[in-house]
């Protein structure tokens, strides 16, 4: 039985920011649930006060598409005419990037004394340098990801076989509609995810960037997906593609990668030298926003490179829980993740499919031994064995994902 999932973490954040003097900017990849989140928040507001004033415009929907074609001044006038004069108005603008010069619209609405403003967008140009400068200190970003494993289980119902459900989650991912379709037919979910990527390419990339070769662009996408968990650079990707007789330079590759991160298809993770206490500018990694896209675009099964897929899933979960995340360097060793939570506490993570082999266990524990501080250290594996090893907590991944 497929259920309706309340995005509790995001709703709590929106509720905490309610009527704060900030523009609440909900970002994230297309079809991750941003519009549904705003609808859920509006329902909460109406439950508290049936007489509340809500103005909600979705610029991707046919009934409001005519507004997106008008000037920001005309959109502003339309919204202003919809306001109640004697109360606070909650204004929700979905896919605001479709409005030309939307930053001027937001500035005008923000200074209105009777507006509490919420907006969504599907690419990082929403928080571009121009808008960031215009709204410095006025905007709070809430980045929405597809379903977590816990939400996946809530959506699909309690499974009889948890390991199979986890494998399904890694394969089909957490896009809400893909999860629903996968309960009917896995191929439907694959086709849907392929259409999601096409939609992102056409609406969030091609409309803003010139792509010289769609074939080369797709090769960069496939390379990044295939390199999850491995350090990459624009130069290394360009060299590999040149060996495939593709004419592409590192500057073009770099531009293509920027468009992919701007569309929230990939997240760039930088390195941090734990001993030297400094950020490093080389050997960054890229993680895919949803592992279902890997199967949909590459057709690879889970058996290939499971360790790095688990690493990708852990990275996304750390983001969902509100952490800042880096890759750690401890001497010559690498720590999979350094996570700093909102309270400022740091935790180190190593991720491995299994550490039943003593050599594998020793390799995964070695980086922890090189860390000079005493922050929490966690080893995540698919093994059922848990406990503590010299101050390192070993936790089963499924338990960690679904606490």
Beta strands, then each sheet from edge to edge (+ up, - down):
strand 1: 23-27
strand 2: 53-58
strand 3: 89-94
strand 4: 115-121
strand 5: 139-143
strand 6: 266-273
strand 7: 278-288
strand 8: 324-330
strand 9: 333-340
strand 10: 346-351
strand 11: 376-381
strand 12: 387-389
strand 13: 392-396
sheet 1: 2+ 3+ 4+ 1+ 5+
sheet 2: 7+ 6- 8- 9+ 10- 11- 13- 12+
end
